[in-house]
Amino acid sequence: MAVQTLSSLDRTVFQPLGRIIQEAFEDGFIANFVRGTDSYAYAVRFNGDGFFLGGAAKKSYLVNINGDRAEGEVVTGDSNDALLKMTHFNSAACDSNFIMRGINGAMSNGDDGTLNLLEGINYSVRQRSTEAITALRAALFSVQMDVGKGAVNSEVKGVKVEMRCEQNCPANSAAFEARNYSDGVYTVPTAAFAVKNDGTSGCKGFEYGLDVYDANAKTWNTAPIRLGYAGSEDVVITYGDFTDGDDSGFAPGSIGLGSDGVLMVVDSGGLWQTVTHS
């Protein structure tokens, strides 16, 4: 079957069509799709190559979803709203090559393209009411392994950030950053990173609150914890092989956990000194 293409969308046609659909399907619009035999198949596909035109002060959005709950539309009981709701359930015994994703996207700046910022997601959540609410979150990611079900053989992670910088990164670079823009006389956020546990069984909690060890190559001596910056050197907690009296390369007050079990500290001259007990 040939793909039906709609180009140069005519408002005189599609605005009335939208009203007809709204009136005919007040309780929702359902479309049932049947997949073709091609290797790549799309139930709904938007081609916006001719949509992003040049000009001054242009804001171009290929798809826009808008919905406001009016003041008088009060809900009670077990109620919730969402602008987009998705479910996808697999019951097929697929091979180990199969990957199942809720969202799969990619953005690139290529050829001779120039811009200010390339960003995958920009999502804002604001409490703007004069009335109090229970909680405020930008995102919630839930990962669950049900009791008595199949094991996960490789890894279980709530969020995984993969960095592939194949040239020198700017100094202000990080896989994760928590930045506070609060100002004034308000109570500051409690923590930039918090580890909590709500489990009640014997297997509750985490094995490590912070794990910077990787048996492949990267350990604390290549990923120290930086606590501050004094002069032109970092104040750190690090792990590795240290020798008493050697130049540390770190600021005074830094701590070294030696692989031989010796605790070291950086003195005022920047040298490693063994911590002794009196």
Buried (B, 14 or more C-beta within 10 A) or exposed (E): EEEEEEEEEEEEEEEEEEEEEEEEEEEEEEEEEEEEEEEEEEEEEEEEEEEEEEEEEEEEEEEEEEEEEEEEEEEEEEEEEEEEEEEEEEEEEEEEEEEEEEEEEEEEEEEEEEEEEEEEEEEEEEEEEEEEEEEEEEEEEEEEEEEEEEEEEEEEEEEEEEEEEEEEEEEEEEEEEEEEEEEEEEEEEEEEEEEEEEEEEEEEEEEEEEEBEEEEEEBBBEEBBBBEEEEEBBBBBBBBEBEEEEEBEBBBBBBBBBEEEBEBBBBEEBBBBBEEEE
